[in-house]
Amino acid sequence: FVLAALPLLTASSAAGQADIVRQVGSVTTDAGSVVIKNVAGGITYSRKLTFLPDGQLLVTERSGSLRILDPNTGSLTNPPAGPPTVFAQGQGGLLDVALPPRL
């Protein structure tokens, strides 16, 4: 469940990628069970994420970094062309990411 994953992206450490993807808990709600997994390390102040058609995620960081996350392996890469320079002070920073509807 994506909402459960986002805080763990922010709170995760920079440990080795092989140790990153693991279940850390689960929650049962009226709508069903949610499995909580730590899926990446080395992300600082994640803001938003969106799924790519191949199942990977684009993750924004407040500092202006845009990362591609493979949730199955925990690997992080930088896209070929990143965002422009970002003013990341106070409430500022890279806030959101969206894909065109027909990507």
C-alpha positions in Angstrom: 0.0 0.0 0.0 1.6 3.2 -1.2 0.6 5.4 1.7 2.3 3.1 4.1 5.4 3.0 2.0 6.0 6.7 1.8 7.0 7.3 5.5 9.3 4.3 5.3 11.1 5.9 2.3 11.8 8.9 4.4 12.8 7.1 7.5 14.9 4.5 6.0 18.7 4.4 6.5 21.4 4.2 3.9 22.1 0.5 4.6 23.0 -1.9 1.8 20.3 -2.3 -0.8 20.1 -6.1 -0.3 18.9 -5.5 3.2 16.3 -2.9 2.4 13.2 -4.7 1.0 11.5 -6.4 3.9 8.2 -6.5 5.7 8.2 -4.5 8.9 4.6 -4.9 9.9 1.0 -5.1 9.0 -2.2 -3.4 9.9 -5.8 -4.7 9.7 -8.5 -2.3 8.8 -12.2 -2.5 8.0 -11.2 -2.4 4.3 -8.7 -5.3 4.6 -5.0 -5.9 5.6 -2.2 -3.6 4.7 1.4 -4.9 4.6 4.1 -2.3 5.6 7.4 -2.8 3.8 10.6 -0.9 4.0 11.5 -0.6 0.3 14.4 1.8 0.0 17.3 3.5 1.9 19.1 6.7 1.2 16.1 8.9 0.5 16.0 12.2 2.4 12.8 14.1 2.9 10.7 12.3 0.3 7.7 14.4 -0.8 5.6 12.6 -3.5 5.7 9.5 -5.6 4.0 8.2 -8.7 4.0 4.8 -10.4 5.6 4.4 -13.8 4.0 2.0 -16.3 6.7 -0.6 -15.6 5.9 -0.7 -11.8 8.9 1.5 -10.7 8.2 4.7 -8.9 9.3 8.3 -9.4 10.1 9.8 -6.0 10.7 13.5 -5.3 13.0 14.7 -2.5 12.6 18.2 -1.0 16.2 19.1 -2.0 15.2 18.8 -5.7 16.3 15.3 -6.4 14.1 13.1 -8.5 14.8 9.4 -8.1 13.6 6.2 -9.8 12.9 3.4 -7.3 12.5 -0.3 -8.1 10.3 -1.4 -5.2 11.2 -5.1 -5.7 15.0 -4.6 -5.2 15.2 -1.2 -3.4 17.6 0.1 -6.1 17.6 3.9 -6.7 18.7 5.5 -9.9 18.6 9.1 -11.2 16.5 9.8 -14.4 18.4 10.8 -17.5 17.1 14.3 -17.2 16.3 15.6 -13.8 14.3 18.6 -12.6 15.5 22.2 -12.9 17.3 23.8 -9.9 15.0 23.9 -6.9 14.8 26.5 -4.1 14.7 24.2 -1.1 14.4 26.5 2.0 11.6 27.0 4.5 8.4 25.5 2.9 10.0 25.4 -0.6 11.4 22.4 -2.4 10.5 19.9 -5.0 6.9 19.1 -4.0 5.1 16.9 -6.5 5.5 14.7 -9.6 2.9 13.7 -12.2 2.9 11.7 -15.4 1.0 12.6 -18.5 -2.2 10.5 -18.7 -1.1 8.5 -21.8 2.4 7.7 -20.8 
